[in-house]
Amino acid sequence: MLRLLPPVQLRNPSVALTALALACSSAPRVEPHSAVEPSAPAAPPGSGVATQAPTGHGTPPQPERCDSVGPMACSMPVSSHANLCANVSACVKKALTEDEASFADFAIECSFMNEHDAESAYSRPSPALAESGVQSTALLKLTALDQDGFTQFGAAYLVADFAAGSCLVDLVHPWNRPSIIADTTFATVWTPTAQGHRVEVRSREILHEALDSSELAAGESDVRSDYCTRLVYDVMGGRFRRVSRDSTEGSCGDD
């Protein structure tokens, strides 16, 4: 059974000592099962998603529901951050892979560093091109809690913000055992295309862990993992179709 250890001194004095670290050996990094999202079919009439490309005049197409917004395909209307977080568990569990099946027993909620409220779990938004119909995108931190309320795993998902609300789009940083602190960067680059827009998402996540006195004395690093994830999407009518996904160690080149 997984148990949490009290925080110990870190080699990096800037790292907060109030967060929790798991007392288990390194768990494998759970990667998404697919690197490329297949082309999504055109949304049928009444689906709540506009299918026409922006014309450059008037209001760009806006989705009404999240079902066809991205790979997560959450069955819920576009809604506020708070309402998205209230329904995020059902959406995430529906998309679990075989490797993540055990997460079904956990409570999944929006949370960052044990601050159990929706807004603290969102990163600072990155603005989108107005013509895309998307106002901004952000990272949303989720945690998986055991029956005793202890954090056992954490992950980060891409969220798209529209005029009417927000939708969960895709998994960015896979589920992993939590660290005492995670340094995360997030940036996007939007480009107009003949069909709509293309956006590249770049996010670097550095996970730190607590060191014991012997590790500190030996001068060991408190960095447990350091990955940059790059995702590319074609965006049309508020729909994100994943084109590629790549994850490499170290810097994203712009952080």
Stockholm file with secondary structure:
# STOCKHOLM 1.0

chainA/1-255         MLRLLPPVQLRNPSVALTALALACSSAPRVEPHSAVEPSAPAAPPGSGVATQAPTGHGTPPQPERCDSVGPMACSMPVSSHANLCANVSACVKKALTEDEASFADFAIECSFMNEHDAESAYSRPSPALAESGVQSTALLKLTALDQDGFTQFGAAYLVADFAAGSCLVDLVHPWNRPSIIADTTFATVWTPTAQGHRVEVRSREILHEALDSSELAAGESDVRSDYCTRLVYDVMGGRFRRVSRDSTEGSCGDD
#=GR chainA/1-255 SS CCCEECCCCCSSTTSCSSSCEESSCCCCCCCCSCSSCCCCCCCCTTSSCCCSCCCSSSSCCCCSBSTTTSTTCCSSBSBCHHHHHHHHHHHHHHTCCGGGGGGGGSEEEECBTTBCSTGGGBCCCEECCGGGTCCEEEEEEEEEECTTSCEEEEEEEEEEEETTEEEEEEEEEEEECCCSEEEECCEEEEEECSSSEEEEEEEEEEEECCCCHHHHHTTCCCEEEEEEEEEEEEEETTEEEEEEEEEEESCCSCC
#=GC SS_cons         CCCEECCCCCSSTTSCSSSCEESSCCCCCCCCSCSSCCCCCCCCTTSSCCCSCCCSSSSCCCCSBSTTTSTTCCSSBSBCHHHHHHHHHHHHHHTCCGGGGGGGGSEEEECBTTBCSTGGGBCCCEECCGGGTCCEEEEEEEEEECTTSCEEEEEEEEEEEETTEEEEEEEEEEEECCCSEEEECCEEEEEECSSSEEEEEEEEEEEECCCCHHHHHTTCCCEEEEEEEEEEEEEETTEEEEEEEEEEESCCSCC
//
